Amino acid sequence: MGIRKSPEETRARREEVKDFMDTIGPYSVPVKALAKTHNVTVKVIYNDVDFWIKKLNFSKVDQEGKKLLMGIRKNMALVEAMKVKGTPGDQLKAIKIANETAEVYTKLMEQFGFKEKVAETQKIEFATHLSKEERAAEIERLLKK
């Protein structure tokens, strides 16, 4: 069994895990890198993720998820109507709406682990020494590639 960390070290590690979860979602937390940085096991980092997940109000998450899926469904119905009956300008708007909707849906699927994540396909390791803002900027830069 390893050496127990102080409450301050545990709080700091959990905050860093939460920062990653807030930025890139719970399925994309760089577990191995964080375990190495904090000199703990991978299991400890997974437990930290679980710690934060248990604090979520799932009724709100479920409600927001349903709204998002309803919005995606409505957008796609609108796209189909605009492509069939619209002017050339409407058809261009339809393509834009379809692309934006697909982007949101793809990010959702990646975040919840239903689609392979960009970081995993590119074999990218996130630097755990970056601030929350720097990590968010780096993620955005990588997603635009």
ROTIMI-230524 format. One line per field, with one value per residue: residue number from 1; residue in three letters; x, y, z of N, C-alpha, C in turn. Coordinates in pm, 1 decimal. Layout:
! residues N
resi: [NUM:...] .
resn: [ALA:...] .
n.X: [X:...] .
n.Y: [Y:...] .
n.Z: [Z:...] .
ca.X: [X:...] .
ca.Y: [Y:...] .
ca.Z: [Z:...] .
c.X: [X:...] .
c.Y: [Y:...] .
c.Z: [Z:...] .
END
This chain:
! residues 145
resi: [1:2:3:4:5:6:7:8:9:10:11:12:13:14:15:16:17:18:19:20:21:22:23:24:25:26:27:28:29:30:31:32:33:34:35:36:37:38:39:40:41:42:43:44:45:46:47:48:49:50:51:52:53:54:55:56:57:58:59:60:61:62:63:64:65:66:67:68:69:70:71:72:73:74:75:76:77:78:79:80:81:82:83:84:85:86:87:88:89:90:91:92:93:94:95:96:97:98:99:100:101:102:103:104:105:106:107:108:109:110:111:112:113:114:115:116:117:118:119:120:121:122:123:124:125:126:127:128:129:130:131:132:133:134:135:136:137:138:139:140:141:142:143:144:145] .
resn: [MET:GLY:ILE:ARG:LYS:SER:PRO:GLU:GLU:THR:ARG:ALA:ARG:ARG:GLU:GLU:VAL:LYS:ASP:PHE:MET:ASP:THR:ILE:GLY:PRO:TYR:SER:VAL:PRO:VAL:LYS:ALA:LEU:ALA:LYS:THR:HIS:ASN:VAL:THR:VAL:LYS:VAL:ILE:TYR:ASN:ASP:VAL:ASP:PHE:TRP:ILE:LYS:LYS:LEU:ASN:PHE:SER:LYS:VAL:ASP:GLN:GLU:GLY:LYS:LYS:LEU:LEU:MET:GLY:ILE:ARG:LYS:ASN:MET:ALA:LEU:VAL:GLU:ALA:MET:LYS:VAL:LYS:GLY:THR:PRO:GLY:ASP:GLN:LEU:LYS:ALA:ILE:LYS:ILE:ALA:ASN:GLU:THR:ALA:GLU:VAL:TYR:THR:LYS:LEU:MET:GLU:GLN:PHE:GLY:PHE:LYS:GLU:LYS:VAL:ALA:GLU:THR:GLN:LYS:ILE:GLU:PHE:ALA:THR:HIS:LEU:SER:LYS:GLU:GLU:ARG:ALA:ALA:GLU:ILE:GLU:ARG:LEU:LEU:LYS:LYS] .
n.X: [83.7:49.4:192.9:-9.0:-169.3:-168.7:-455.3:-461.9:-309.0:-467.8:-704.2:-604.0:-524.1:-772.0:-907.5:-763.2:-827.6:-1100.8:-1090.8:-999.3:-1217.4:-1420.1:-1328.3:-1273.2:-1433.2:-1543.9:-1461.2:-1231.5:-1023.9:-680.6:-572.8:-345.4:-128.0:-191.1:-184.1:86.2:198.4:102.5:198.5:48.5:-172.0:-334.6:-588.3:-654.8:-691.1:-910.3:-1092.1:-1107.8:-1238.0:-1482.5:-1558.3:-1626.5:-1830.6:-2030.7:-2123.8:-2282.3:-2595.2:-2809.5:-3070.8:-3094.4:-2894.5:-3003.1:-3235.9:-3126.8:-2984.3:-3191.4:-3311.3:-3105.1:-3085.1:-3339.8:-3320.1:-3121.7:-3258.0:-3471.6:-3324.6:-3216.9:-3450.0:-3535.9:-3324.0:-3360.6:-3608.7:-3540.6:-3350.5:-3501.8:-3724.2:-3630.2:-3471.7:-3167.9:-3003.5:-3122.2:-3063.5:-2786.8:-2771.9:-2890.9:-2697.3:-2495.8:-2622.4:-2657.9:-2390.9:-2299.0:-2467.9:-2390.6:-2130.1:-2170.4:-2305.3:-2106.7:-1905.9:-2044.3:-2079.8:-1811.0:-1736.1:-1889.7:-1793.0:-1884.6:-1781.9:-1468.2:-1213.5:-1063.4:-811.4:-715.8:-698.6:-501.3:-290.7:-226.1:-89.1:-193.5:-49.0:2.2:89.9:-11.3:-224.9:-580.6:-702.2:-504.4:-504.2:-765.0:-741.7:-549.5:-684.3:-895.4:-741.6:-640.6:-873.4:-950.3:-781.9] .
n.Y: [-117.5:225.9:544.6:749.6:1041.2:1387.4:1574.8:1820.8:1771.2:1576.9:1725.1:1917.5:1752.8:1639.3:1870.3:1934.6:1714.7:1763.4:2004.5:1910.4:1744.8:1935.2:2074.0:1890.8:1671.1:1373.0:1129.0:1180.2:1248.2:1267.1:1009.1:841.2:1021.7:1207.6:1041.0:977.7:1236.3:1306.5:1106.0:874.0:588.1:477.2:393.5:554.4:802.2:741.7:697.1:956.0:1080.7:945.1:1042.7:1310.4:1268.3:1151.2:1371.3:1505.4:1642.7:1441.5:1454.0:1705.0:1687.0:1485.2:1611.5:1829.4:1688.8:1567.1:1795.8:1882.9:1668.3:1684.0:1931.8:1877.7:1690.2:1851.4:2046.3:1889.0:1811.3:2060.7:2122.0:1928.9:2013.1:2268.3:2203.5:2073.0:2241.3:2499.1:2810.5:2862.8:3002.6:2929.0:2660.8:2663.5:2765.9:2551.9:2353.4:2462.7:2462.9:2186.8:2100.1:2232.7:2116.7:1848.3:1874.5:1948.2:1718.9:1523.8:1607.1:1566.5:1287.0:1204.0:1304.5:1152.5:904.6:744.0:758.7:746.3:940.5:1249.3:1311.3:1058.9:927.8:1072.5:1022.9:1196.1:1347.5:1528.3:1808.3:1814.8:2024.6:2260.6:2549.2:2571.1:2734.7:2736.2:2465.4:2441.7:2610.1:2469.9:2231.1:2326.0:2414.9:2170.5:2038.1:2180.0:2098.0] .
n.Z: [0.0:-77.7:26.6:227.8:113.1:204.1:326.1:192.1:-38.2:-157.3:-202.9:-385.5:-600.1:-670.0:-748.9:-976.9:-1136.2:-1158.3:-1301.4:-1550.7:-1612.4:-1634.7:-1854.9:-2069.3:-2031.3:-1851.8:-1964.0:-2095.0:-1933.0:-1865.3:-1736.0:-1681.8:-1703.4:-1502.2:-1278.1:-1272.9:-1241.1:-986.7:-834.0:-772.4:-798.6:-1102.6:-1043.9:-824.3:-948.4:-1113.2:-907.5:-810.9:-1027.5:-1008.4:-758.6:-817.6:-1005.8:-851.3:-719.0:-894.9:-1003.4:-1129.6:-1227.4:-1338.9:-1534.0:-1694.8:-1783.2:-1929.7:-2122.1:-2265.6:-2373.5:-2539.7:-2724.7:-2836.7:-2959.4:-3150.8:-3309.2:-3405.5:-3546.1:-3754.3:-3887.3:-3977.0:-4148.0:-4350.2:-4453.9:-4550.4:-4742.3:-4935.9:-5003.2:-5005.8:-5111.8:-5307.6:-5124.8:-4882.5:-4889.8:-4862.0:-4600.6:-4474.4:-4505.5:-4348.7:-4093.7:-4064.2:-4055.0:-3821.0:-3631.8:-3652.7:-3559.0:-3287.8:-3200.5:-3245.9:-3066.8:-2829.3:-2838.6:-2828.3:-2577.3:-2401.5:-2445.9:-2656.3:-2901.6:-3064.3:-2921.5:-3025.4:-2918.2:-2846.4:-3092.8:-3212.7:-3052.1:-2838.7:-2556.1:-2284.1:-2134.8:-1798.9:-1652.3:-1743.4:-1711.3:-1639.8:-1833.8:-2033.0:-2100.3:-2203.8:-2428.4:-2574.2:-2626.0:-2787.5:-3004.3:-3096.3:-3167.5:-3388.4:-3589.3] .
ca.X: [0.0:129.2:189.3:-129.7:-148.0:-231.5:-583.8:-435.5:-265.9:-585.7:-790.9:-540.6:-532.0:-912.1:-940.2:-704.8:-911.8:-1225.9:-1061.7:-999.3:-1354.4:-1495.1:-1276.7:-1279.2:-1526.9:-1491.2:-1401.3:-1107.8:-923.9:-554.6:-557.3:-206.6:-41.5:-220.7:-133.7:231.1:225.6:68.9:260.0:-57.3:-208.9:-441.1:-713.2:-682.3:-745.4:-1045.8:-1173.6:-1131.8:-1343.2:-1606.7:-1589.9:-1696.8:-1952.5:-2131.6:-2173.9:-2369.2:-2740.1:-2840.6:-3200.5:-3065.7:-2819.0:-3097.9:-3323.0:-3050.4:-2954.4:-3312.4:-3326.0:-3003.6:-3124.3:-3456.6:-3269.1:-3053.8:-3362.6:-3541.7:-3232.2:-3205.5:-3577.0:-3530.6:-3227.1:-3424.3:-3712.0:-3473.4:-3283.2:-3601.4:-3814.9:-3570.8:-3395.9:-3025.6:-2953.0:-3172.0:-2990.5:-2655.0:-2795.6:-2919.2:-2568.2:-2428.0:-2690.8:-2626.7:-2251.3:-2290.5:-2537.2:-2303.3:-2016.1:-2217.5:-2333.6:-1978.7:-1841.5:-2121.3:-2046.3:-1674.2:-1729.9:-1949.8:-1725.2:-1950.8:-1704.5:-1327.1:-1177.1:-959.0:-682.6:-669.7:-662.4:-378.4:-192.1:-186.8:-89.0:-208.0:47.5:-69.0:141.9:-78.4:-340.2:-710.2:-722.8:-409.3:-552.6:-882.1:-692.9:-480.7:-789.1:-959.6:-647.5:-632.0:-1000.8:-962.0:-691.6] .
ca.Y: [0.0:347.4:643.8:832.3:1181.9:1479.9:1626.2:1929.4:1709.7:1511.4:1832.0:1976.8:1653.6:1629.6:1993.3:1922.8:1617.9:1834.5:2099.1:1833.2:1701.2:2052.9:2118.1:1790.8:1564.7:1267.4:1017.8:1224.7:1284.4:1194.1:936.0:796.2:1137.6:1262.7:946.8:995.7:1369.0:1310.8:990.2:786.0:487.6:511.1:367.7:672.5:905.6:698.4:722.4:1101.1:1105.5:896.7:1136.3:1425.0:1220.6:1129.8:1501.0:1562.4:1633.0:1373.5:1492.7:1821.8:1637.1:1412.6:1712.4:1904.0:1594.3:1552.7:1920.3:1883.1:1572.5:1738.6:2038.0:1813.2:1632.3:1962.1:2104.2:1801.4:1821.1:2190.7:2108.2:1853.6:2098.3:2376.4:2147.6:2032.6:2348.0:2631.1:2876.5:2827.3:3058.3:2842.5:2533.8:2688.3:2773.1:2415.0:2284.1:2518.4:2410.2:2043.4:2087.1:2273.9:2014.2:1730.6:1905.6:1938.6:1577.6:1453.6:1641.2:1496.7:1143.7:1188.5:1332.1:1044.7:779.0:663.8:776.3:759.8:1079.2:1304.8:1300.0:919.9:889.9:1143.4:984.4:1320.9:1349.9:1664.8:1849.5:1839.4:2146.2:2377.6:2599.6:2533.0:2813.4:2689.1:2334.3:2465.7:2664.7:2360.8:2138.5:2391.0:2413.5:2034.5:2002.3:2249.8:2037.2] .
ca.Z: [0.0:-90.3:133.5:223.2:81.1:298.1:275.2:97.1:-165.1:-214.6:-255.0:-503.8:-708.5:-712.5:-822.1:-1110.9:-1207.4:-1189.2:-1410.0:-1675.7:-1639.8:-1680.3:-1984.2:-2176.5:-1998.1:-1764.9:-2037.6:-2159.3:-1832.0:-1889.3:-1610.2:-1660.3:-1680.9:-1370.2:-1178.0:-1268.4:-1185.8:-843.6:-769.2:-722.5:-897.9:-1196.5:-970.8:-741.6:-1037.4:-1147.2:-788.3:-808.0:-1126.9:-946.1:-650.3:-875.8:-1072.3:-746.9:-674.8:-998.8:-994.2:-1254.6:-1283.3:-1423.2:-1649.2:-1779.3:-1843.5:-2029.8:-2230.2:-2347.1:-2449.2:-2644.8:-2828.7:-2905.0:-3046.1:-3264.2:-3394.6:-3471.9:-3644.6:-3871.2:-3960.9:-4043.2:-4257.6:-4459.4:-4515.6:-4623.4:-4861.1:-5035.3:-5044.8:-4992.9:-5218.0:-5295.9:-4999.1:-4775.8:-4897.3:-4801.1:-4456.1:-4429.4:-4495.3:-4230.9:-3974.6:-4055.3:-4010.7:-3680.7:-3552.8:-3651.8:-3471.8:-3148.7:-3174.4:-3240.0:-2938.2:-2726.1:-2846.3:-2780.3:-2434.2:-2326.3:-2474.8:-2758.9:-3024.0:-3032.9:-2896.9:-3111.2:-2849.3:-2851.5:-3229.0:-3246.3:-2950.4:-2774.9:-2410.0:-2238.2:-2033.2:-1674.4:-1590.6:-1799.1:-1637.9:-1696.6:-1954.9:-2134.0:-2145.9:-2288.9:-2556.0:-2645.4:-2672.9:-2900.5:-3116.6:-3147.8:-3230.3:-3517.1:-3688.3] .
c.X: [88.6:115.6:63.8:-93.3:-218.8:-365.6:-564.5:-394.5:-384.0:-678.8:-734.3:-550.1:-674.8:-955.7:-884.1:-786.0:-1042.1:-1204.9:-1062.2:-1140.9:-1437.8:-1454.6:-1302.1:-1370.5:-1461.7:-1423.8:-1267.1:-999.8:-797.1:-509.6:-412.3:-113.7:-64.9:-169.8:17.1:267.5:207.0:123.5:155.8:-87.1:-318.3:-575.9:-751.6:-744.4:-887.1:-1140.3:-1204.6:-1241.1:-1477.9:-1653.4:-1670.8:-1827.8:-2064.5:-2192.2:-2268.2:-2516.4:-2787.4:-2977.2:-3181.6:-2991.7:-2913.0:-3188.4:-3250.5:-3014.8:-3073.6:-3335.9:-3228.2:-3042.9:-3246.9:-3413.8:-3200.5:-3157.8:-3436.6:-3453.6:-3225.3:-3334.5:-3582.4:-3437.8:-3291.9:-3528.8:-3647.6:-3405.1:-3383.4:-3677.8:-3750.7:-3504.4:-3250.7:-2961.9:-2995.8:-3095.6:-2850.4:-2666.4:-2819.4:-2790.1:-2493.0:-2489.9:-2658.3:-2484.5:-2235.8:-2355.3:-2451.9:-2183.8:-2055.1:-2240.1:-2204.7:-1907.9:-1912.0:-2084.7:-1905.7:-1668.4:-1786.3:-1898.5:-1790.8:-1880.6:-1559.9:-1289.7:-1061.5:-821.4:-628.3:-626.8:-531.3:-264.6:-135.7:-192.6:-97.3:-108.4:-28.3:-18.7:74.1:-194.3:-467.8:-734.0:-630.8:-453.1:-671.2:-839.3:-626.2:-582.2:-858.8:-870.6:-642.3:-761.6:-1018.7:-873.3:-768.0] .
c.Y: [124.4:439.0:728.8:977.6:1267.8:1525.8:1738.3:1874.1:1643.2:1615.3:1891.1:1882.3:1644.7:1754.0:1988.1:1825.5:1686.2:1934.9:2028.3:1791.3:1816.3:2094.4:2016.6:1672.1:1450.2:1151.9:1053.5:1266.8:1201.9:1121.5:897.6:912.9:1197.8:1171.6:963.3:1128.7:1372.1:1191.5:903.3:683.2:541.3:494.6:488.3:782.3:868.8:721.1:871.8:1139.8:1064.0:989.8:1253.3:1384.2:1204.1:1260.8:1566.3:1544.0:1572.9:1409.6:1612.2:1778.2:1567.4:1511.1:1788.0:1815.0:1576.9:1678.0:1923.5:1789.5:1620.2:1849.2:1982.7:1758.0:1742.2:2027.4:2019.1:1801.6:1952.4:2185.6:2037.7:1939.2:2208.3:2324.5:2119.4:2152.8:2485.6:2683.4:2829.6:2882.6:2974.4:2710.4:2548.4:2697.9:2633.9:2336.2:2332.3:2463.1:2262.5:2021.5:2123.7:2170.2:1888.5:1752.4:1893.2:1792.4:1497.5:1481.0:1570.5:1348.5:1117.3:1202.9:1217.5:906.5:690.2:672.0:796.0:907.2:1122.5:1284.2:1157.5:880.3:955.9:1109.9:1108.6:1303.6:1495.0:1692.7:1885.3:1965.5:2272.5:2421.2:2553.6:2605.7:2767.1:2553.4:2352.9:2517.6:2555.2:2261.7:2197.9:2388.2:2274.2:1992.5:2067.7:2189.1:1957.3] .
c.Z: [0.0:29.6:116.0:198.9:185.4:240.5:173.2:-39.3:-235.4:-276.0:-383.8:-623.5:-760.9:-788.9:-964.0:-1196.4:-1248.8:-1301.9:-1545.4:-1712.0:-1693.4:-1820.7:-2094.9:-2147.2:-1921.7:-1838.5:-2100.3:-2060.5:-1857.1:-1761.9:-1583.1:-1629.5:-1542.9:-1258.8:-1161.0:-1201.9:-1034.1:-765.5:-697.1:-831.1:-989.0:-1127.7:-885.2:-828.3:-1080.8:-1028.8:-774.7:-908.3:-1068.4:-834.3:-704.8:-942.8:-969.5:-697.7:-776.9:-965.0:-1126.5:-1311.2:-1376.6:-1550.3:-1746.7:-1853.5:-1954.5:-2149.0:-2323.9:-2431.6:-2566.1:-2758.2:-2906.0:-3001.6:-3168.8:-3362.2:-3472.0:-3578.0:-3770.1:-3953.6:-4039.0:-4164.1:-4376.6:-4531.1:-4599.7:-4749.9:-4972.1:-5091.1:-5050.2:-5118.7:-5209.0:-5166.9:-4879.4:-4772.0:-4837.7:-4648.9:-4398.6:-4411.8:-4372.0:-4102.1:-3955.6:-4003.7:-3863.1:-3589.1:-3542.8:-3560.1:-3324.5:-3111.6:-3160.3:-3107.3:-2822.9:-2722.3:-2795.5:-2629.0:-2352.7:-2366.9:-2578.3:-2893.2:-2982.6:-3022.5:-2985.9:-3046.8:-2856.2:-2992.2:-3270.9:-3149.9:-2880.6:-2623.7:-2368.5:-2127.7:-1906.5:-1605.1:-1642.3:-1709.2:-1707.1:-1829.0:-2067.4:-2188.9:-2240.7:-2426.0:-2638.8:-2702.2:-2794.6:-3023.7:-3179.5:-3218.1:-3366.8:-3624.0:-3790.1] .
END
